[in-house]
Amino acid sequence: MKQARINWQPEGLSAGNAASLPSWDLNDLYTSTADPRLAADLQDVQQRAEAFTAYQGKLEALSGAELAEAIRTYEALQEIPGRIMSYAGLLFAADSSIAAHGQFYQTMSEKLTALGTKTLFFTLELNRLSDEALAEKLRAPELQRYESWLRDLRVFLPHQREDVIEQLFMEKEVTGHSAWTRLFDETIAALRLEVRGEELTLSAALNKLSDTDRAVREDAFKAVAKTMAQNEKLFALVLNTIAKDKAIDDEWHAYPHPWSFRNRANMVEDEVVEALVGAVKSSYGRLSHRYYALKAKWLGLEKLEQWDRNAPLPADLDKHISWQQARDIVLNAYGGFSPELAETIKPFFEKNWIDADLRPGKAGGAFSHSTVPSVHPYVLMNFHGKARDVMTLAHELGHGAHQSLAAKQGYLLAGTPLTLAETASVFGEMLTFRSLLDAETDPARRRIMLAQKVEDMLNTVVRQIAFHEFEVAFHTERAQGESLPERIAEIWLDVQTRSLGPAFNFTEDYKVFWAYISHFFHSPFYVYAYAFGDCLVNALYAVYQESPDKAGFAAKYRDMLAAGGTKRHKALLAPFGLDASDPAFWNKGLDVISGFIDELENA
């Protein structure tokens, strides 16, 4: 097999383009799929997993100190597969059109899943310890470090089944959900769309939906609609199968609703999510409906078409921003808030931990992957030189900073629930936006910047809750049998119509735009975390603005990020006087968006 290399100049790009945007250097993980360290790690983890089975059936008899040592051994063992799968996943995301990347990812998934079944007993057996026995063991100082991990583990106790059943579900994952998402990713990456005689990837075509030329936006929209319609049956099959696979898992594990597992994994109460969703849905009128009516007026249109949703405003030149300029904007914004935070994200630029290049086969969208605590995070994005790309960079580096600071907690304790994982990213966006807004003296330009921020917030809050509504409706109906593509399209159009409002003309070809939303396939019910994070940050930033001690706030903020997964949202937000379990909390966050729209109406 031809070995995949990391540092390449993508075909079809000039040397100048390749040099202007960074591609990540994954050598801190492995130098290639033939790296001797990779083979050694696979052998090492095999031996460690075999040796670890000596603990099976013996946890109840261990002292607290002995149990702490067992958890430390388990933690070190888990980090090796984490490192290998991080490399495999990042390689695949960098270019899924290379068949060897997909093959390597699948092979590693299968091998490491098989090894994972050997250690699966450990968390299951830990959960079978009685509360009294565990409390006694926790008196040992050595074990107290893992108290929060044990607490969160026991959230899933009511849904835990016999070891052999849990093993079966783990083993079938590689031919179930993971296999179907791989099919989705490879299909999306391989799509080529023709827009005005130019062959584009899906990511590049979607980017043209924010072009200054309305005719270009319309042509790009129709090209995306045509391509999604051509693949609609495949994507519907994939989504239906993933939903059924999930429903089987949920039924065996006694989760009452399709979204119940996600809420528990997020360590957030059902009523908190319900309060968030309810608050946003009841605010559709004062937020998105009101804003898009304003936008239609600004654009001189009676009705907006879907290709106008992300259209630049009149007089918004949306000048090209170079990568160096984007870097300086984000670093200055972070540094103005906290020099220490800026130092945390500097290595991402200096050491090629960011892949911003544009090339065929690369994953669309953006993410920051934490990898493992002994290495560092990596950021992927597609940089087109627009203002929104600067916000994306600020967003993903917020994740990167969070993951870097939390890494000291170790593999088991560093991870943060999705709801809180979006806090640092959205806060980073807000820092960057405020920095740019405060520096702008032209009233017309400030108005455009404010409108752009409102659009970003609507995309983060209203659009994501509409996505959540779509998932709730689809998964609920899917429980009664497979949903036809036409029915999925109807559900999509219904929630989009209600969330975006009467300013839009909803055409038939928009019905297929659900098909490229990767979160529906990769992480069902993930999306409300974005709205959670945005509303939370609005409230958090208000506290920062009102604080007489800005340095003290920044220190508490860094401490919150460094806590990783050791604390839940109540404890993390308490130092700032905030409580996400209070239903009024969400309206405070939404009021910030509404206030921005008030300002635009009065401008």
HELIX and SHEET records of a PDB file:
HELIX    1   1 ALA A   15  SER A   20  1                                   6    
HELIX    2   2 LEU A   26  ASP A   28  5                                   3    
HELIX    3   3 PRO A   36  PHE A   52  1                                  17    
HELIX    4   4 THR A   53  TYR A   55  5                                   3    
HELIX    5   5 LEU A   59  ALA A   61  5                                   3    
HELIX    6   6 GLY A   64  ALA A   94  1                                  31    
HELIX    7   7 ALA A   99  ARG A  128  1                                  30    
HELIX    8   8 ASP A  131  LYS A  137  1                                   7    
HELIX    9   9 PRO A  141  GLN A  144  1                                   4    
HELIX   10  10 GLU A  147  LEU A  153  1                                   7    
HELIX   11  11 ARG A  154  HIS A  159  5                                   6    
HELIX   12  12 ASP A  163  LYS A  172  1                                  10    
HELIX   13  13 GLU A  173  THR A  175  5                                   3    
HELIX   14  14 HIS A  177  ALA A  190  1                                  14    
HELIX   15  15 LEU A  202  ASN A  207  1                                   6    
HELIX   16  16 LYS A  208  SER A  210  5                                   3    
HELIX   17  17 ARG A  214  GLN A  230  1                                  17    
HELIX   18  18 GLU A  232  TRP A  252  1                                  21    
HELIX   19  19 SER A  260  ALA A  265  1                                   6    
HELIX   20  20 ASP A  270  SER A  282  1                                  13    
HELIX   21  21 GLY A  285  HIS A  289  3                                   5    
HELIX   22  22 ARG A  290  LEU A  299  1                                  10    
HELIX   23  23 GLN A  306  ASP A  308  5                                   3    
HELIX   24  24 TRP A  323  PHE A  337  1                                  15    
HELIX   25  25 PRO A  339  GLU A  350  1                                  12    
HELIX   26  26 ALA A  387  ALA A  406  1                                  20    
HELIX   27  27 ALA A  407  GLN A  409  5                                   3    
HELIX   28  28 LEU A  418  ALA A  439  1                                  22    
HELIX   29  29 PRO A  443  THR A  460  1                                  18    
HELIX   30  30 VAL A  462  ARG A  478  1                                  17    
HELIX   31  31 PRO A  485  LEU A  500  1                                  16    
HELIX   32  32 GLU A  508  TYR A  516  5                                   9    
HELIX   33  33 SER A  518  HIS A  522  1                                   5    
HELIX   34  34 TYR A  528  GLU A  546  1                                  19    
HELIX   35  35 LYS A  550  ALA A  562  1                                  13    
HELIX   36  36 HIS A  569  LEU A  573  1                                   5    
HELIX   37  37 ALA A  574  PHE A  576  5                                   3    
HELIX   38  38 PRO A  583  ASN A  602  1                                  20    
SHEET    1   A 2 LEU A 193  VAL A 195  0                                        
SHEET    2   A 2 GLU A 198  LEU A 200 -1                                        
SHEET    1   B 3 ILE A 354  ASP A 355  0                                        
SHEET    2   B 3 TYR A 378  LEU A 380  1                                        
SHEET    3   B 3 PHE A 367  HIS A 369 -1                                        
END                                                                             
